[in-house]
Structure formats: C-alpha cells, structure tokens
Amino acid sequence: MPFVKVTTLADLPLDSVLEVNLADSVYALCNNQGTICALSGVCLHQGGPLGQGQLAGGRIICPWHAWEYDCRTGESCDRPEARVATYEVKVDGNDVLLRIP
Ligand code: FES
C-alpha cells in the first residue's frame, strides 16, 4: 500500500500523541523527541484509545488504565507478551505520511 498523508508536523508537536482514524482503523501517531512513529490506536487491555493518551520517555500511556507501550516497538512495558502493531511512517516536508497495511 502507498503512503497516505495523515497529518502535519504542526499538529503533532514534540512529545505528543495524535489519534488518526483512517479506513475503519484507528492509529496513534507519536512525536517522540522529533522521531515520528505510528502504532495501532487500540489498547490491548480493554480497547482504550491510545491516540488520546500521553507520551513520556518514549512510552505511550493509555488514558484508561495506564498500560504503557514502547512507542517504537509497540511492546507493552509491563507485559512482554503483549504488543500492539506498529506502522511505517515518513515525513515529507511538513506532511506526516503513514503506510496503511
Ligand atoms: S484499556 Fe488501556 S489500560 Fe485499560
């Protein structure tokens, strides 16, 4: 699948998380100290909206019950067997593009 523009850097400031809905799927985009990454926006615990969570120290924190995931790998920080999907992203000028599976 090709890359699709999902937001701009202006809407994804340093150390922030953004929820993106696209093609019936939800994604969480992170700006981890200037590196953009994308994960599934659905928490593995009870389906909380990771894209509405917070980013701290490279971890995305679910807003519902505070499960944490490494924003680069999608691995749960507390439960190594749990891992949300990650997706390829790239920045083109001010645009943030996501490769949709
Ligand atoms: S739904 Fe994410 S921690 Fe519970």
Boltz pocket constraint, residues with backbone or C-beta under 6 A from the ligand:
constraints:
  - pocket:
      binder: B
      contacts: [[A, 43], [A, 44], [A, 45], [A, 46], [A, 47], [A, 48], [A, 49], [A, 62], [A, 63], [A, 64], [A, 65], [A, 66], [A, 67]]
      max_distance: 6.0
